[in-house]
Amino acid sequence: MPEKVKEENKSPPVENGDNDAVEVVPPPEWMIPLFLTSSSQAIFECKVDEEVTVENPNKFISKEKILEDMKNRLAISDFHLVKDTIEEYEGEEVLIVYDPDFKYGQNFFLCKTEEAKENFLNAANNELENDAEEATPYEPRRLRTPRPWSSYGSELEIEEENICQSRTRKNFCLSRARANFGSPLNFTDRNVTDVKDGYIECLPYDDKTHKVKKLEHDAGIQAVPIVDDSYSQTIWPKPRNANTQYVPRELAPDEIEDILDSAKFKKTIVEAMPRLELALQQNQIMNIFYDDYAALTSSDGTIVSQSNTNFKEFQSFTDLQFSKDKHITCIDWHPTIKGIVAVSCAEKLSYYERIEQFSRCLMTSSLILIWSFADPIHPQLMLEAPDDIFCFKFNPSDPNLVAGGCINGQVVIWDITAHSDRLQRRGYRGKANAKKNRNTMNYLPGFDDQEQSEHAPIIKYCAVSSIEASHRAAITDLQWIPEQIEIGRQGIVIENKSQQCNQLITCSPDNSVLFWDTRSNKPTAKDKEDISLTAVTMRFKYLDLNWKPILKVSLAKSESMNELGPTCFSISSRHLRKSKSHQQTALPPAPSPQRLVSEYSSASFHSPSPTATSRVRPLTLDGVNSKFFIGTEDGRLVYIDWKMDKDPDTGKLTTAKPDYYLNAHDSYINVVQQSPFFDGIYLSVGPWHFAIWKEGITTGPLLISSSSTKRLTYGHWSPTRPSVIFIGKVDGMIDVWDLLDRSHEPSLVQDISSASITYIYAHQLSSRQQLLAAGDKEGTLRIMEVPWNLHHPSSNERLTMENFLDREIKRLEYSLDRQGILLEEKRQRESEKSKTITMTHANQESDYEWEQKAQREYEEYLTEEKHFLEDLGIELNDNE
């Protein structure tokens, strides 16, 4: 127990912070007074009036924490004065007690030993119990004795408010005969129409009694609730630590056996057994917690959330020197190497601005930039052209060949065989290989081969077409002819035994579509020698400035319309589907010089010698469709055959007349593209809407979109979903139309760029990933990742889309039939009307004939009247 302090040992009083005199008591031996500053209180979490209070003054502090504070703060620590005591302390926690009255001279004191701490805590608990026992009961406060009433005049005011009788009350007595009481009554219904004035209205009237004046007086009412005085007193004990332990109640073994053997328990089990067995059987048959709605997804169990239905930017390419401040004119993916995409850029100048700045344009390089996903900063290859390129395409069978169309009308061809290994090294190898190279420098974009990336080779074109034989305007579209066929003389389709794409088609607004062949006549001995010496670099030397088209399709203006300027075209892929055995999975090896000589010497030519013709006779393919669609500047779709016809008058071979014209759009047609899933189904995109056409149907489009608020710039079919179309717009938006979801509005509208979208191209990178390349008017190429729901087809989607197109075709046929019926009915009505008018005119007589007839009838009447009067003996004068 702590020692009691004697009265005579008290020291002189001191003053605390409130300037009140406090009497300081000398501390006992078991404690040490200690002053803790505010910083120390914050460190040891014993802030005055927050962590420690008068009601709860005790604070346990870890010994290790005090030693660490003395080690860190040294002499600044408040525990430095009791360093020896702390080090010799045997327990793990030191007790410090808050002294709010500075009884021992400081604001805290600590117990020196573990024994002193236990004694202090036990003494505090005993004192609390004694205080609770000795507490006197609460005595309620008694009511005061009421004092006598003292009048101050308020009772007079109360008497004035009371109502007093000023006169004697009047008495009235009302009576009637007793016989009238209890007499029988008989009520009947009466009709108000039986008696005059039987209907009595209750009309409003002026009530005179309402105007009777009444004496007004003041009255006061007060609702006073019943008041009940009560009190409660709660004895506040000092808080102490306590714990409670719960033990479950268990039955004895004998009681458990009695319950299990009881008939009531067995009866309950027997009654519940069928329901339990039924529930267990249902759980075995099916999972009742299975979410059927979540299972209504496509394969692989992928659930598409709202955040996964938008395009995500996969990569972005721009070159500050060669593509900035230019607009992208064409995009094409490499046919065999993943992650390789090429773009062509052109100056943003009009025709007249280009003429004014001709010298600057002449000094500016016109390039096709080939990008790789492995390096988004530097292009891998740059193909130099004589002028700005408006369209280009990789050769499908030999991707080392690239053909492009210039703004000046020339066709250019490049050979990148020498750099094919560079593209293969930089190709996109997917996420699996990327993870393997994360620890290497080649994994970082732009750092895989810095020296070669910064100095991408500029490849000069191998050959360019003859200026005189080229287009007279910019080439707006280019396409390689499939490797299964060749175009021979007079446009005849023949079999291509080499299975190599050697021919291409170009169009231009100069009213012409030209067919080109990359092969030439058998080279001379000098040409063979040059080829063997220079190998691949001079592969197409024989075509340079001598390249001429093998066939020309002219769209001459007709009497009813102006000149037709082709802007785009699409040839039918019917009977041209490649078999799987012909599909290539890798780049073909670079041909050797000897192979080049043999290929050029054994190639089939369009102007062969008679001996060559007799030796090799190509097979003519009569079943291949040689007709194709052409989009024009004035918004018309022209369906024409490229085969030549002989003019019956002159005997010369001329272009066949178009089979029909379709008024597709009101202005420039941006693209005409055949569906990759359905033969004969074409997409055309105009300035304000797009349309879907069926080959052979001239009554109208199968589907036409609503007019857009912004101009449309390009369109592209989805390569994996038959019902999805991507549309680019001038405001940088891309509309995604899912025709099976909704055909009146786009299913998705997303902002891709702040500039106008000039070209889009969807490409299937793998079975689980599809990319959309979009070029804008600022020279930036953006690669967007198409969301899963827009590139993964649903079950039977192709069949559903085919049924949708068939219904539209039947609708057009019904519309055409109905139109014919209506015209026939109109023709019959007009014929009947004309017959009626003719008969009416035949029956009607002229006015003169009618007067003559009436005059004759009148004269006959006068004659008969005269004879009648004569028979009666009445003589008439001549005047009568």
Buried (B, 14 or more C-beta within 10 A) or exposed (E): EEEEBEEEEEEEEEEEEEEEEBEBBEBBEBBBBBBBEEEBBEBBEBEBEEBBEEEEBBBEBEBEBBBEBBEEBEEEBBBEEBBEBBEEBEBEBBBBBBBBEBBBBBBBBBBBBBEBBEBBBEEBEEEBEEEEEEEEEEEEEEEEEEEEEEEEEEEEEEEEEEEEEEEEEEEEEEEEEEEEEEEEEEEEEEEEEEEEEEEEEEEEEEEEEEEEEEEEEEEEEEEEEEEEEEEEEEEEEEEEEEEEEEEEEEEEEEEEEEEEEEEEEEEEEEEEEEEEEEEEEEEEEEEEEEEEEEEEBBEEEEEBEEEEBBBEEBBEBBBEEBBEEBBBBBBBBBBBBBBBBBBBBBBEBEEEEBEEEEEEBEEBEBBBBBBBBBBBBBBBBBBBBBBBBBBBBBBBBBBBBBBBBBBBBBBBBBBBBBBBEBBEBBBBBEEEEEEEEEEEEEBEBEBBBEEBBEEBBEBEBBBBBBEEBBBEBBBBBBBBBBBBBBBBEEBBBBBBEBEBBBBBBBBBBBBBBBBBBBBBBBBEEEBBEBBBEEBBBBBBBBBBEEBBBBBBBEBEEEEEEEBBBBBBBBBBBEBBEBEEEEEEEEBBEBBEBEEBBEBBEEBBBBEBEEEEEEEEEBEEBEEBBBBBBBBBBBBBBBBBBBBBBEEEEEEEBEBBEBEEBBEBBEEBBBBBBBBBBBBBBBBBBBBBBBBBBBBEBBEBBBBBBEEBEBBBBBBBBBBBBBBBBBBBBBBBBBBBBBBBBEBEEBBBEBEBBEBBBBBBBBBBBEEEBBBBBBBBBBBBBBBBBBBBBBBBBEEEBBEBBBEBBEEBBEEBEEEBEEEEEEEEEEEEEEEEEEEEEEEEEEEEEEEEEEEEEEEEEEEEEEEEEEEEEEEEEEEEEEEE
